[in-house]
């Protein structure tokens, strides 16, 4: 279970997160929605320790992440980055098996390659892709490779940062379906940030809306359409009129 | 309020200056501490050795060749004013191994390697590849900085040594072909005049310059701003900082080696 209590972060005068309280139960999929620049990525990076919050506490299964042993803590996570963040200089299989080639999870080269090819198959890519470089792949294929890398070491928690940004609707649907299947199959706890309401409905068990540095609303995805919260209603229906300023 | 404005400006400038010195210094200390501690990344190190050393060889060699030739012409022309043309082999040799070999070699490596490292690492920063490294339990300093800094520290002295030989050869060709020196006498004079520390001091300078060049490349790349403009600025700053540091370090090392 991931618990955030009073998490606060500012960049200069810009108070991005203001006393955020949020709980993500183990084995559930939480999707965080909100406009651009509302701090969704900052929230994920605070949990991972890539950004240090100014105040508040983040716990993973009851343990304060600030005091956790770094390598063991990060080994529990997988992350799909918005742009894929694949390493250009490494082949696809080396990207996927990156964690398996070094550190505590290190495996022999052939075993790591076999696992990488299996994970590529799981995301719908054939073995011939394994020896290509990321620059030789389309955007959709890069997202799948990044997804394969995120799940390669079978993490307990997976973060998805804008998983369908820049993809056509069909490829978005494929990625959404893959994420839902994989999270269910692995029993992992998932946190996704997205603007894409199709993704929200496909991936989420629970939804939280971040706006103005605070969680405006949180609840099961089934209640999202019926909540009277004007912020949520404006966002999910994409209306220009409402409490969220369209010019930010 | 307006009276305090210059004080505030001076305070901000002082803080900016101190941060500009302190941050790279702390980064350098972190890199040095990681060089000594596992895990090590031999594959990345071998790749960096080739990128920094092998591929810099042509540019360093050509620079040294033309510099040695031009130096011989200058010394001959200047020496003729007091009938001292005979010192050409000695001055070319000492000038190349003590000063021009390491400094020009370092500057060429700064232009080629600091820019390339800063652009590569800066692009990794803006495309979140460095964040991805962290989430994959890999320390970016250990994985990106240590192999490059170590490779540059070890290979630039080799490049300097090769540059010294090519530079002296350039002087020899010009001396023999254009200035009428006897080929054997020129070489004998060169070998006779050089002492171990003439060459050794240049190689030590090369190691320091290599360290500074790679350090500036990685540091500015890892602190790159967003987008193409941010990476471009990081690249430019890395080359400028590396070049200035080479000149400053060269003066300090020369004071240290030859004036005591």
Interface residues (C-beta under 8 A of the other chain):
Chain A: X45 X48 X49 X50 X70 X71 X74 X75 X77 X78 X79 X81 X82 X83 X85 X86 X87 X88 X89 X98 X99 X102 X103 X104 X149
Chain B: X39 X41 X47 X124 X127 X128 X129 X131 X132 X134 X135 X136 X137 X138
